[in-house]
Amino acid sequence: MTIIIETERLIIREFNLNDAKAVLHFNTEEVNRYTGDAGMCNSIDDAKNIIQNIWLAEYQKYGFARWAVTLKATKQVIGFCGFKYDLRINAVDIGYRLHQDFWGKGIATEANKACLDYAKQHMDLDIIYGEVVNLNLGSVNIIEKLGMSFIREYQEDGFTLLRYALSLKGNPLPTE
């Protein structure tokens, strides 16, 4: 198990195939309502496929992918956080997904602030994007707490998306 970083309440680590049950558990319909991938994780096999063919493959290809958010106190995997290289935008995206039982507790903000700190110290990344559906006010709040700046609004797949960006190196942000 590769631990990336720890916070007061969390262990942020790479996923492994033993996490399939937890991945299935946190990918509920309510959690995925605004993600664009609702309905893609409906079985243990789906969860294993996501771990094996997306996250583990991206760890190998890019050196990073979404990481497991684990409660220190119980060792329970409750969601994911961190980065992915998003081919759709040809850039690095920060994201988070937590089981709804853990919403409103500051966990997503805590986890992703730790990820940004880690990236500044250990990764060769600069501009990080975050995209959220405008109706997902909780997620908009998290993105803004991370210090990301609004770039633009656009329509995709029936959603109004808000694109935010942050420079880890203090460089000017793109306008699109």
C-alpha positions as CSV (number, residue, x, y, z in Angstrom):
1,M,0.0,0.0,0.0
2,T,1.6,3.3,-1.1
3,I,0.7,6.1,1.2
4,I,0.8,9.5,-0.5
5,I,0.2,11.9,2.4
6,E,-1.6,11.9,5.8
7,T,-3.6,14.6,7.4
8,E,-5.1,14.8,10.9
9,R,-8.0,12.6,10.0
10,L,-7.0,11.0,6.7
11,I,-4.6,8.7,5.0
12,I,-4.4,9.4,1.3
13,R,-3.0,6.5,-0.6
14,E,-3.0,4.6,-3.9
15,F,-5.9,2.4,-4.6
16,N,-5.5,-1.4,-4.9
17,L,-7.8,-4.2,-6.0
18,N,-8.8,-4.9,-2.3
19,D,-10.6,-1.6,-2.4
20,A,-13.3,-2.8,-4.9
21,K,-16.0,-3.1,-2.3
22,A,-15.4,0.4,-1.0
23,V,-15.3,1.9,-4.6
24,L,-18.6,0.3,-5.3
25,H,-20.0,1.6,-1.9
26,F,-19.0,5.3,-2.6
27,N,-20.2,5.4,-6.2
28,T,-23.9,5.8,-5.3
29,E,-26.4,7.4,-7.6
30,E,-26.5,10.4,-5.3
31,V,-22.8,10.8,-5.3
32,N,-22.5,10.5,-9.0
33,R,-25.4,12.7,-9.9
34,Y,-23.2,15.5,-11.3
35,T,-20.1,13.5,-12.3
36,G,-20.9,12.5,-15.9
37,D,-20.2,8.9,-15.1
38,A,-23.3,7.9,-13.2
39,G,-24.2,4.2,-13.7
40,M,-20.7,3.1,-14.5
41,C,-20.0,1.4,-11.2
42,N,-22.9,-1.0,-10.4
43,S,-21.0,-4.2,-9.4
44,I,-17.8,-5.4,-7.8
45,D,-16.5,-6.2,-11.3
46,D,-17.2,-2.6,-12.4
47,A,-15.2,-1.4,-9.3
48,K,-12.3,-3.7,-10.0
49,N,-12.3,-2.6,-13.6
50,I,-12.1,1.1,-12.6
51,I,-9.2,0.3,-10.2
52,Q,-7.3,-1.9,-12.6
53,N,-7.9,-0.2,-15.9
54,I,-8.0,3.4,-14.9
55,W,-6.3,4.2,-11.6
56,L,-3.6,1.5,-11.5
57,A,-2.9,2.1,-15.2
58,E,-2.7,5.9,-14.7
59,Y,-0.3,5.4,-11.8
60,Q,2.0,3.6,-14.2
61,K,1.5,5.9,-17.1
62,Y,1.5,9.3,-15.4
63,G,2.8,8.6,-11.9
64,F,-0.5,9.7,-10.4
65,A,-4.2,9.2,-10.6
66,R,-7.1,9.5,-8.1
67,W,-6.1,8.4,-4.6
68,A,-8.1,6.6,-1.9
69,V,-9.4,8.8,0.9
70,T,-9.2,6.6,4.0
71,L,-10.3,7.5,7.5
72,K,-7.3,7.1,9.9
73,A,-9.6,6.1,12.8
74,T,-11.3,3.2,11.0
75,K,-9.1,2.5,7.9
76,Q,-12.4,2.8,5.9
77,V,-12.0,4.0,2.3
78,I,-14.7,6.6,1.9
79,G,-13.9,8.1,-1.5
80,F,-11.2,9.5,-3.7
81,C,-9.3,12.7,-4.2
82,G,-6.4,14.1,-6.1
83,F,-5.3,14.3,-9.7
84,K,-5.8,12.8,-13.1
85,Y,-4.5,13.6,-16.5
86,D,-7.7,14.4,-18.3
87,L,-7.4,13.7,-22.1
88,R,-10.7,15.6,-22.7
89,I,-9.0,18.9,-21.7
90,N,-5.4,17.7,-22.2
91,A,-4.5,18.9,-18.7
92,V,-4.4,17.8,-15.1
93,D,-7.7,17.9,-13.2
94,I,-8.2,17.8,-9.4
95,G,-11.2,15.9,-8.2
96,Y,-13.0,14.3,-5.3
97,R,-15.8,11.9,-4.6
98,L,-16.9,10.9,-1.1
99,H,-19.8,8.7,0.0
100,Q,-22.6,11.0,1.0
101,D,-22.4,10.0,4.7
102,F,-19.2,12.0,4.8
103,W,-20.4,15.2,3.0
104,G,-20.3,18.5,4.9
105,K,-17.5,17.5,7.3
106,G,-14.6,19.3,5.5
107,I,-13.1,16.0,4.4
108,A,-12.9,16.8,0.6
109,T,-11.4,20.2,1.3
110,E,-8.9,18.7,3.8
111,A,-7.9,15.9,1.4
112,N,-7.5,18.0,-1.6
113,K,-5.6,20.8,0.2
114,A,-3.2,18.0,1.2
115,C,-3.0,16.8,-2.4
116,L,-2.1,20.3,-3.6
117,D,0.6,20.7,-0.9
118,Y,2.0,17.3,-1.9
119,A,2.0,18.3,-5.6
120,K,3.8,21.5,-4.9
121,Q,6.6,19.6,-3.0
122,H,6.8,16.3,-4.9
123,M,5.3,16.6,-8.4
124,D,6.2,18.4,-11.5
125,L,2.8,20.0,-12.0
126,D,1.8,23.6,-12.5
127,I,-1.7,24.5,-13.8
128,I,-4.4,22.3,-12.2
129,Y,-8.0,22.5,-13.4
130,G,-11.2,21.7,-11.5
131,E,-14.6,21.4,-13.2
132,V,-17.9,21.3,-11.4
133,V,-21.5,21.3,-12.4
134,N,-23.0,24.7,-11.5
135,L,-25.9,23.0,-9.5
136,N,-23.4,21.2,-7.3
137,L,-23.0,24.0,-4.8
138,G,-21.1,21.9,-2.3
139,S,-18.5,21.0,-4.9
140,V,-18.3,24.7,-6.1
141,N,-17.6,25.6,-2.4
142,I,-14.8,23.1,-2.1
143,I,-13.1,24.3,-5.4
144,E,-13.2,27.8,-4.1
145,K,-11.9,26.9,-0.7
146,L,-8.9,25.3,-2.5
147,G,-8.1,28.7,-3.9
148,M,-9.0,28.0,-7.5
149,S,-10.0,30.8,-9.8
150,F,-13.0,30.8,-12.0
151,I,-12.0,30.6,-15.7
152,R,-15.2,30.0,-17.7
153,E,-18.7,28.5,-17.9
154,Y,-19.7,26.1,-20.7
155,Q,-22.3,23.5,-21.6
156,E,-21.6,19.8,-22.0
157,D,-23.7,16.6,-21.9
158,G,-26.7,18.6,-20.7
159,F,-24.8,20.2,-17.8
160,T,-23.6,23.7,-17.2
161,L,-19.9,23.3,-16.2
162,L,-17.8,25.8,-14.3
163,R,-14.0,25.5,-15.0
164,Y,-11.6,26.7,-12.4
165,A,-7.8,26.7,-12.4
166,L,-4.9,27.1,-10.0
167,S,-1.2,27.5,-10.7
168,L,1.0,25.6,-8.2
169,K,4.0,27.6,-9.4
170,G,2.4,31.1,-9.4
171,N,2.3,31.4,-13.2
172,P,-0.5,33.3,-14.9
173,L,-3.7,31.3,-15.4
174,P,-5.1,30.6,-18.9
175,T,-8.3,32.4,-19.8
176,E,-9.9,29.2,-21.2
